[in-house]
Amino acid sequence: MTIKRKAFSIPLYLQILLGMGAGILIGIIALHFNGTPFIQNWIYPLGRLFIRLLQLIAVPLVIVSLIKGVIGLKDISKFSRMGGRALIIYVVTTMIAIMIGLSMGLLVKPGEMV
């Protein structure tokens, strides 16, 4: 089974960067044209819906991934070593995410202009 590729496709990282740029541009335009009622009435509910849908799918996705990983183990003695590594990676990446989030919050001060 082969997957057909489109003749013109934009790589995922460029799509993400374009989306971020478009969001920043729309935010700047909304601030200059007093777009607060528009944001509150139209964009905010869509953003909340998107976040709730992400929260809805995150837990089942993680649980199914863990179950599939455990079932796929041929040697059960590797489970404890793999679990320890996973726990260490989880703690380290969580600490990095917290540091990035706090530093960006202190630098950008989100919600200050609202």
C-alpha positions as semicolon CSV with decimal commas, in nm:
position;residue;x (nm);y (nm);z (nm)
1;M;0,000;0,000;0,000
2;T;0,151;0,331;-0,105
3;I;0,060;0,675;0,012
4;K;0,012;0,932;-0,261
5;R;0,168;1,269;-0,196
6;K;0,030;1,591;-0,328
7;A;0,232;1,767;-0,594
8;F;0,252;2,077;-0,374
9;S;0,254;2,021;-0,001
10;I;0,379;2,251;0,271
11;P;0,591;2,082;0,540
12;L;0,434;2,058;0,885
13;Y;0,687;2,288;1,053
14;L;0,608;2,561;0,799
15;Q;0,235;2,514;0,853
16;I;0,288;2,558;1,229
17;L;0,501;2,869;1,179
18;L;0,246;3,016;0,936
19;G;-0,034;2,949;1,185
20;M;0,162;3,114;1,466
21;G;0,237;3,414;1,247
22;A;-0,127;3,444;1,141
23;G;-0,239;3,428;1,505
24;I;0,005;3,699;1,609
25;L;-0,099;3,916;1,314
26;I;-0,470;3,875;1,391
27;G;-0,401;3,957;1,757
28;I;-0,216;4,277;1,668
29;I;-0,489;4,382;1,423
30;A;-0,759;4,309;1,682
31;L;-0,582;4,527;1,940
32;H;-0,549;4,821;1,702
33;F;-0,911;4,808;1,584
34;N;-1,065;4,752;1,928
35;G;-1,150;4,389;1,854
36;T;-1,223;4,291;2,214
37;P;-1,601;4,232;2,163
38;F;-1,527;4,034;1,847
39;I;-1,273;3,819;2,030
40;Q;-1,503;3,764;2,328
41;N;-1,804;3,673;2,115
42;W;-1,648;3,470;1,832
43;I;-1,290;3,363;1,884
44;Y;-1,286;3,285;2,258
45;P;-1,559;3,015;2,241
46;L;-1,379;2,848;1,949
47;G;-1,054;2,852;2,146
48;R;-1,221;2,702;2,454
49;L;-1,381;2,432;2,237
50;F;-1,043;2,346;2,084
51;I;-0,874;2,322;2,425
52;R;-1,153;2,106;2,567
53;L;-1,136;1,873;2,266
54;L;-0,760;1,839;2,320
55;Q;-0,818;1,760;2,687
56;L;-1,084;1,508;2,589
57;I;-0,853;1,312;2,361
58;A;-0,530;1,336;2,565
59;V;-0,608;1,088;2,845
60;P;-0,744;0,805;2,624
61;L;-0,453;0,850;2,384
62;V;-0,194;0,819;2,662
63;I;-0,368;0,520;2,822
64;V;-0,398;0,332;2,492
65;S;-0,033;0,407;2,411
66;L;0,079;0,272;2,750
67;I;-0,132;-0,042;2,716
68;K;-0,001;-0,106;2,365
69;G;0,357;-0,058;2,483
70;V;0,316;-0,302;2,773
71;I;0,146;-0,560;2,551
72;G;0,424;-0,527;2,293
73;L;0,698;-0,617;2,544
74;K;0,844;-0,959;2,482
75;D;1,059;-0,964;2,795
76;I;0,873;-0,843;3,105
77;S;1,201;-0,775;3,290
78;K;1,255;-0,477;3,058
79;F;0,935;-0,322;3,190
80;S;1,085;-0,182;3,512
81;R;1,388;-0,040;3,334
82;M;1,169;0,116;3,065
83;G;0,929;0,251;3,328
84;G;1,214;0,412;3,518
85;R;1,345;0,577;3,204
86;A;0,997;0,696;3,113
87;L;0,950;0,846;3,460
88;I;1,284;1,027;3,443
89;I;1,208;1,162;3,095
90;Y;0,862;1,272;3,211
91;V;0,999;1,459;3,514
92;V;1,278;1,627;3,316
93;T;1,052;1,739;3,030
94;T;0,792;1,863;3,279
95;M;1,057;2,069;3,457
96;I;1,173;2,214;3,124
97;A;0,813;2,297;3,027
98;I;0,754;2,469;3,362
99;M;1,071;2,676;3,324
100;I;0,977;2,778;2,969
101;G;0,620;2,860;3,072
102;L;0,722;3,068;3,372
103;S;0,993;3,258;3,187
104;M;0,762;3,331;2,892
105;G;0,489;3,442;3,132
106;L;0,729;3,681;3,305
107;L;0,864;3,813;2,976
108;V;0,542;3,848;2,775
109;K;0,299;3,920;3,061
110;P;-0,007;3,772;2,886
111;G;-0,341;3,939;2,951
112;E;-0,182;4,266;3,059
113;M;-0,332;4,463;2,768
114;V;-0,680;4,315;2,798
